[in-house]
């Protein structure tokens, strides 16, 4: 019986996976863990939530982009978790849906409230943003001009109400190229995720200090920082 191309690819994938597992077992230091985040944020968050007795993590990933690489939530998906990923890039949404069948992927932006907003798109798609200031800063730095299109946006409150069955996730990750404060300013803080992982860097090289002020105001404590993200836990627990 001839082997189909799909079976052939599956066989190659299984072979590579066995090889990877062998190399990891043979050469990786004992206890080594693989991070999919840009700077190990997923492992930091995993340890924080394990201290609270949570191993299968629920999450909302805003500005998810790629389903695996640079993802703050794929580690938790691999370990049995599930959640909602929000990504305005339609092509990346398709990749997310193909790779992460247990997750919900919403092709939209996230803002203070439901509606519509200008979406600034660049050749380097990881720089796409709803923030006019961040778009202008990247234009100045890169020399590239943004293509501007209207895009549907929803609030974090709407995501929890309509796509999480009203249940507050353990983790909210926000990576929106300078739009983080806008998103958080419309949030109903009576619904309290245990951990926030928020991008604080900007194209100008400065940190978005408004994130720290807002999180402190609403009772969240900074517990860890990487070169891009800051991780906050609910100080009221």
C-alpha positions in Angstrom: 0.0 0.0 0.0 1.5 3.4 -1.0 2.3 5.8 1.8 0.5 9.1 1.6 2.4 12.4 1.9 0.6 13.1 5.2 1.7 9.8 6.6 5.2 10.5 5.4 5.3 13.9 7.1 3.8 12.4 10.3 6.6 9.7 10.2 9.3 12.4 9.9 7.7 14.5 12.6 7.6 11.5 15.0 11.2 10.6 14.1 12.4 14.1 14.8 10.4 14.2 18.1 12.0 10.9 19.2 15.4 12.3 18.3 14.8 15.6 20.2 13.6 13.7 23.3 16.7 11.5 23.2 19.1 14.5 22.9 17.2 16.3 25.7 17.4 13.2 28.0 21.1 12.5 27.1 22.6 16.0 27.1 20.3 18.5 28.9 21.1 19.2 32.5 18.9 17.3 35.0 15.7 19.3 35.6 16.1 21.4 32.5 12.9 22.9 31.1 12.1 24.4 27.7 10.7 27.9 27.5 8.7 29.1 24.5 8.6 32.8 25.8 11.1 35.4 24.6 12.9 35.5 28.0 11.6 32.6 30.0 8.5 34.3 31.3 6.4 31.1 31.0 8.7 29.3 33.4 8.6 32.1 35.9 4.8 32.2 35.7 4.6 28.4 36.0 6.5 28.5 39.2 4.3 31.3 40.6 1.1 29.4 39.8 2.4 26.1 41.1 2.9 27.8 44.5 -0.8 28.5 44.4 -1.5 24.8 43.5 -2.3 25.4 39.9 -0.7 23.1 37.3 -3.3 23.2 34.4 -3.3 26.9 33.7 -6.2 28.9 32.1 -5.1 32.0 30.1 -6.0 34.9 27.9 -3.2 35.8 25.5 -3.7 39.3 23.9 -1.5 40.0 20.9 -0.6 36.3 20.7 0.9 36.4 17.2 2.7 33.0 16.7 1.1 29.9 18.3 4.5 28.6 19.6 7.6 30.8 19.1 7.8 33.7 21.5 4.5 32.6 23.1 3.9 33.2 26.8 1.1 30.6 26.8 2.2 27.6 24.7 4.1 26.1 27.6 0.8 25.9 29.5 -1.0 24.5 26.5 1.6 21.8 26.2 1.0 20.9 29.9 -2.8 20.5 29.5 -4.0 24.1 29.9 -6.3 26.0 27.6 -7.6 29.5 27.0 -8.3 32.3 24.6 -5.8 33.8 22.2 -6.6 37.2 20.6 -4.7 38.2 17.4 -5.7 40.9 14.8 -3.5 39.2 12.1 -5.8 36.8 10.2 -2.9 34.7 8.8 -1.5 34.2 12.3 -5.0 33.3 13.6 -5.1 30.4 11.1 -1.8 29.2 12.3 -3.0 29.3 15.9 -6.1 27.4 15.1 -4.2 24.8 13.2 -1.6 24.3 16.0 -3.7 24.8 19.2 -7.1 23.1 18.7 -8.1 23.3 22.4 -7.7 27.1 22.4 -10.2 29.7 21.1 -8.6 32.2 18.7 -10.3 35.5 18.1 -9.3 37.6 15.1 -9.6 41.0 16.7 -7.8 43.7 18.6 -8.4 44.4 22.3 -9.1 47.9 23.7 -10.8 49.7 26.5 -14.3 48.9 25.1 -15.9 47.1 22.2 -15.8 49.0 18.9 -13.4 49.8 16.1 -9.9 51.4 16.0 -7.1 52.2 13.6 -4.7 49.3 13.2 -1.2 50.3 12.1 0.5 47.6 10.1 4.2 47.3 9.1 6.3 45.0 6.9 7.6 43.7 10.2 4.3 42.3 11.5 5.4 42.0 15.1 5.4 45.8 15.2 1.7 46.1 14.2 -0.2 48.1 16.8 -3.3 50.0 17.7 -1.2 52.7 19.4 -0.7 55.8 17.2 2.2 56.9 19.3 4.0 53.6 19.1 3.4 53.4 15.4 4.9 56.9 14.8 7.9 56.0 17.0 8.5 52.8 14.9 8.1 54.7 11.7 10.8 57.2 12.8 13.1 54.4 14.0 12.7 52.0 11.0 11.9 54.4 8.2 8.9 52.2 7.3 5.4 53.8 6.8 2.4 52.2 8.4 -0.5 50.9 6.4 -3.6 52.0 8.4 -6.9 50.0 8.4 -9.9 50.0 10.7 -10.2 46.8 12.8 -12.7 45.4 15.2 -11.7 45.5 18.8 -13.2 44.0 22.0 -12.6 44.6 25.7 -11.0 42.2 28.1 -14.3 42.2 30.0 -16.1 40.9 26.8 -13.5 38.2 26.3 -14.0 36.9 29.8 -17.8 37.1 29.6 -18.3 35.6 26.1 -15.4 33.3 25.7 -14.4 32.1 29.2 -17.9 31.3 30.4 -17.5 34.2 32.8 -14.6 32.5 34.6 -11.5 34.5 35.3 -8.4 33.0 33.8 -5.3 32.3 35.9 -3.1 34.3 33.6 -3.5 37.3 31.3 -0.6 38.0 28.9 -0.7 41.3 27.0 1.7 42.1 24.2 0.2 44.9 22.0 3.1 47.3 21.2 2.2 50.2 23.4 -1.6 49.7 23.7 -1.4 47.9 27.1 -2.7 50.8 29.3 -5.7 51.4 27.0 -6.7 47.8 27.4 -6.3 47.7 31.1 -8.0 51.0 31.7 -11.3 49.5 30.7 -11.0 46.4 32.8 -13.4 45.5 35.6 -10.9 44.8 38.4 -13.5 42.9 40.5 -12.5 40.0 38.2 -9.0 39.3 39.2 -6.6 37.0 37.3 -3.8 35.7 39.5 -1.0 36.7 37.2 -0.5 39.4 34.5 2.4 39.3 32.1 2.6 42.7 30.4 4.9 44.1 27.7 6.4 47.3 29.0 9.1 48.1 26.4 8.5 50.6 23.6 10.1 51.5 20.2 11.5 54.6 21.9 13.5 52.5 24.3 11.6 53.7 27.3 9.4 51.7 29.6 5.6 52.3 29.6 5.5 53.6 33.2 1.7 53.9 33.1 1.5 50.1 33.3 3.2 50.0 36.7 1.1 52.8 38.1 -2.1 51.2 36.9 -1.2 47.7 38.2 -0.2 49.1 41.6 -3.4 51.2 41.8 -5.4 48.0 41.4 -3.6 45.9 43.9 -1.1 44.0 41.8 2.5 43.5 42.8 5.5 43.4 40.5 7.4 40.2 41.1 9.6 39.7 38.1 11.0 41.6 35.1 12.7 40.5 31.9 14.1 42.7 29.1 10.6 43.1 27.6 7.9 42.0 30.1 6.9 42.6 33.7 5.0 40.0 35.7 2.5 41.0 38.4 0.6 38.9 40.9 -2.6 39.8 42.8 -1.3 41.2 46.1 -4.7 40.7 47.7 -4.5 36.9 47.7 
